[in-house]
Amino acid sequence: LCATNRNLTDMIAAGRFREDLYYRINLITLKLPSLRERRADIPLLVGYFVQNLKTIYQRPALTVTPAAMRWLSELSWPGNVRELKNLVERAVLVTDGDCLDVNDFRSQFQPAPRSVYNTGLPAVGAMTIDEMEKSMIRKALEFHGSTLSKVARSLGLSRAALYRRLEKYGISA
């Protein structure tokens, strides 16, 4: 969001964005967690998509088995809602029956392609920045045998900043 605000302030300065509009929309900040952080929404979304597809493809008897709902809820969904929607629609299009089961979805599931470059980083959407930071702190603690000055130095943090993060993530050194 900070980068977005900087871009908008640059646009305001250049006369490409109205300043009054910026202050109107800057009142509210929305944080929408990724789909893997709100797994309870997956059955609701699948139901919504299936309901729409019943009308679009004139298949009023379409249903999804509870086992398929559980399977869908266990996936990581790096592509978030769009990836889920596409999978549901592909399964509906290629399945002749009206009851969609795990195998119908599994046969159409296309995991996000891996990069040809090995960056050593998790795939986009696989984890949040906080999760990455927590993981790096744990790895540094393990590597440096919990010597906090070395851990802080290796992470490019001051000792005070490291202490704040340890408290934030509930990590004991």
C-alpha positions in Angstrom: 0.0 0.0 0.0 2.9 2.4 0.7 4.2 2.0 -2.8 0.7 2.7 -4.1 0.5 5.8 -2.0 3.9 7.0 -3.3 2.7 6.4 -6.9 -0.4 8.3 -6.3 1.4 11.2 -4.7 3.7 11.3 -7.7 0.7 11.3 -10.0 -0.8 14.2 -8.0 2.4 16.2 -8.2 2.4 15.6 -12.0 -1.2 16.6 -12.3 -2.4 13.2 -13.4 -4.5 12.4 -10.4 -6.9 14.7 -8.5 -5.7 15.5 -5.0 -9.3 15.7 -3.6 -10.1 12.3 -4.9 -6.9 10.9 -3.3 -8.0 12.2 0.1 -11.5 10.7 -0.4 -10.3 7.2 -1.2 -7.4 7.3 1.3 -9.9 7.1 4.2 -10.3 3.3 4.1 -7.6 0.6 4.0 -8.7 -2.9 3.0 -6.7 -5.9 3.8 -7.9 -9.0 1.9 -6.1 -12.1 3.1 -5.1 -14.7 0.5 -7.4 -17.6 -0.1 -5.1 -20.0 1.8 -5.6 -17.8 4.9 -9.4 -18.0 4.7 -10.1 -21.6 3.8 -13.6 -21.4 5.2 -14.5 -19.2 2.2 -13.6 -21.9 -0.3 -16.9 -23.9 -0.1 -18.8 -20.6 -0.3 -17.0 -19.6 -3.4 -17.3 -23.0 -5.0 -21.0 -22.9 -4.3 -21.3 -19.4 -5.8 -19.3 -20.4 -8.9 -21.4 -23.7 -9.4 -24.6 -21.7 -9.0 -23.6 -19.3 -11.8 -22.3 -22.2 -14.0 -25.6 -24.0 -13.6 -27.3 -21.1 -15.4 -24.5 -20.4 -17.9 -24.2 -24.0 -19.1 -27.9 -24.9 -18.5 -27.1 -27.7 -16.0 -29.5 -27.1 -13.1 -28.6 -30.3 -11.3 -24.9 -29.6 -10.8 -23.6 -30.4 -7.3 -20.2 -30.8 -5.6 -19.6 -33.7 -3.2 -18.5 -33.0 0.4 -15.2 -35.0 -0.3 -14.5 -32.6 -3.3 -15.1 -29.6 -1.1 -12.7 -30.9 1.5 -10.1 -31.6 -1.2 -10.5 -28.1 -2.7 -10.1 -26.6 0.8 -6.8 -28.3 1.3 -5.1 -26.8 -1.7 -2.8 -23.8 -1.3 -4.3 -21.6 -4.1 -1.4 -19.4 -5.1 -3.6 -18.0 -7.8 -6.3 -17.2 -5.2 -9.9 -16.9 -6.2 -9.3 -16.7 -10.0 -7.4 -20.0 -9.9 -10.3 -21.6 -7.9 -12.9 -20.2 -10.3 -11.0 -21.5 -13.3 -10.7 -25.0 -11.8 -14.4 -25.2 -11.0 -15.3 -24.1 -14.5 -12.9 -26.5 -16.2 -14.4 -29.4 -14.1 -17.9 -28.4 -15.0 -17.0 -28.2 -18.7 -15.4 -31.6 -19.0 -17.6 -33.6 -16.7 -20.6 -35.3 -18.1 -22.3 -36.0 -14.8 -24.0 -33.5 -12.5 -22.2 -34.5 -9.3 -18.6 -33.2 -9.3 -16.3 -35.4 -7.2 -12.6 -35.2 -6.2 -11.5 -36.9 -9.4 -13.3 -34.4 -11.6 -11.4 -31.6 -10.0 -8.1 -33.5 -9.7 -8.1 -34.3 -13.4 -8.4 -30.6 -14.2 -6.1 -29.3 -11.5 -3.1 -27.5 -13.0 -0.6 -26.4 -10.3 1.0 -23.0 -10.9 3.9 -23.4 -13.3 7.4 -23.4 -11.7 9.8 -20.7 -12.8 12.6 -21.8 -15.1 14.8 -19.8 -12.9 15.7 -21.2 -9.5 15.4 -18.1 -7.3 15.4 -20.0 -4.0 12.3 -18.1 -3.1 8.9 -19.6 -2.5 6.4 -19.2 -5.4 4.4 -16.0 -5.5 1.4 -16.4 -3.2 2.9 -19.4 -1.4 3.6 -17.4 1.8 3.2 -13.9 3.1 6.2 -11.5 3.8 5.6 -12.0 7.6 5.8 -15.8 7.1 9.0 -15.4 5.1 10.5 -13.1 7.8 9.5 -15.5 10.6 11.1 -18.4 8.7 14.3 -16.4 8.0 14.6 -15.5 11.7 14.2 -19.1 12.7 16.8 -20.3 10.2 19.2 -17.6 11.3 18.7 -18.6 15.0 19.4 -22.2 14.1 22.4 -21.3 12.0 24.0 -19.0 14.6 23.1 -21.2 17.6 20.8 -18.5 19.0 23.6 -15.9 19.3 21.4 -12.9 18.9 24.1 -10.4 17.9 25.1 -12.7 15.0 21.5 -13.4 14.0 20.7 -9.6 13.9 23.8 -8.9 11.9 23.1 -11.7 9.4 19.6 -10.4 8.9 20.7 -6.8 8.6 18.8 -5.8 11.7 19.7 -4.0 14.9 19.4 -6.1 18.1 16.4 -4.0 19.1 14.7 -4.6 15.8 15.4 -8.3 16.2 13.9 -8.4 19.7 10.8 -6.7 18.3 10.4 -9.3 15.6 11.0 -12.1 18.1 8.2 -10.8 20.2 6.0 -10.1 17.2 6.3 -13.7 16.0 6.4 -15.3 19.4 9.8 -16.8 18.8 11.9 -17.6 21.9 15.7 -17.4 21.4 
